C-alpha cells in the first residue's frame, strides 16, 4: 500500500509539472475582436505531453486499485453519484462540437465578429483534440477495463491499427474533448472578457475533471486513460487557440461554416477548412 501511494504521488507530481510547463498568456485588453498575440511554445507543449505520458505510465500500476475503489458497492449503488456521472457525460461527447459549429454559424450570419472568432477557435480545438485522441486509440489498442477483465496492461492487442471499440481505451476520448472544451472556452473568455470572475476557470476544469471521473466510474476507462486524455486535450486546445490568435489564419480565417445541401434537398451545416 505504501508503494502504491508513492507511485500515486509521483504520477500526480509529474502531471502537475506537465500543466505548469504550459505557458500562460498575458492578460489582454479587449475592445472588439480579440487581437492579442498569445505566446506559443512548441517545446513547452511537447514537454507537457511527455510529462503527461510518463505520469500515465506510472499510474498504470495503480489502475486496478483505483477501479476497485470507485466500484465499491456503496459508490456504485449511490443514486447521487450515478446521476452526476450521467449528467456530465455529454460534455465529453460530440455535443460540444455540434454546439460550437452551430454557434459559429449563428455568430457569422448575425455579424458578431468577436463571437465568430471565438467559436471558430473552440471548434478547431475540439476537432483537432478529438482527432488526435482517436488516432492514438487506434495505434495503442489498449483494452477497456471490461474487455481486459481487469488487466490494465493489455496494450497493442490487434497490431498497429485497432478498429474494435473495446480496444480504444487509451486515451479517454471523452476526457480529451472535455478538457479541450474547458481550455478553449477559458482562453477565449479570458481574451474577450479580461474582467471575468476568477471562478470561471476552476469551474470549467472542474466540470472536465468530473467527465473523466465518470468514465472511470462507468468502467469505460482506466484512470491512466483519463489522465492522458486530460493532458492531451489541454495541450492541443491551448496550442490551437494560441496559434490561431498569433497567426490570424490557422483555425480562424481558415475555418468557415457553410450550408450543405444533399441530393435529396436536405440542408445542413458543415465546415470548410482552407489552407
Residue, then its C-alpha position, 0 to 999 in steps of 0.5 A: x500500500x505504501x508503494x502504491x501511494x508513492x507511485x500515486x504521488x509521483x504520477x500526480x507530481x509529474x502531471x502537475x509539472x506537465x500543466x505548469x510547463x504550459x505557458x500562460x498568456x498575458x492578460x489582454x485588453x479587449x475592445x472588439x475582436x480579440x487581437x492579442x498575440x498569445x505566446x506559443x511554445x512548441x517545446x513547452x507543449x511537447x514537454x507537457x505531453x511527455x510529462x503527461x505520458x510518463x505520469x500515465x505510465x506510472x499510474x498504470x500500476x495503480x489502475x486496478x486499485x483505483x477501479x476497485x475503489x470507485x466500484x465499491x458497492x456503496x459508490x456504485x449503488x449511490x443514486x447521487x453519484x450515478x446521476x452526476x456521472x450521467x449528467x456530465x457525460x455529454x460534455x465529453x461527447x460530440x455535443x460540444x462540437x455540434x454546439x460550437x459549429x452551430x454557434x459559429x454559424x449563428x455568430x457569422x450570419x448575425x455579424x458578431x465578429x468577436x463571437x465568430x472568432x471565438x467559436x471558430x477557435x473552440x471548434x478547431x480545438x475540439x476537432x483537432x483534440x478529438x482527432x488526435x485522441x482517436x488516432x492514438x486509440x487506434x495505434x495503442x489498442x489498449x483494452x477497456x477495463x471490461x474487455x481486459x477483465x481487469x488487466x490494465x496492461x493489455x496494450x497493442x492487442x490487434x497490431x498497429x491499427x485497432x478498429x474494435x471499440x473495446x480496444x480504444x481505451x487509451x486515451x479517454x476520448x471523452x476526457x480529451x474533448x472535455x478538457x479541450x472544451x474547458x481550455x478553449x472556452x477559458x482562453x477565449x473568455x479570458x481574451x474577450x472578457x479580461x474582467x471575468x470572475x476568477x471562478x470561471x476557470x476552476x469551474x470549467x476544469x472542474x466540470x472536465x475533471x468530473x467527465x473523466x471521473x465518470x468514465x472511470x466510474x462507468x468502467x469505460x476507462x482506466x484512470x491512466x486513460x483519463x489522465x492522458x486524455x486530460x493532458x492531451x486535450x489541454x495541450x492541443x486546445x491551448x496550442x490551437x487557440x494560441x496559434x490561431x490568435x498569433x497567426x490570424x489564419x490557422x483555425x480562424x480565417x481558415x475555418x468557415x461554416x457553410x450550408x450543405x445541401x444533399x441530393x435529396x434537398x436536405x440542408x445542413x451545416x458543415x465546415x470548410x477548412x482552407x489552407 
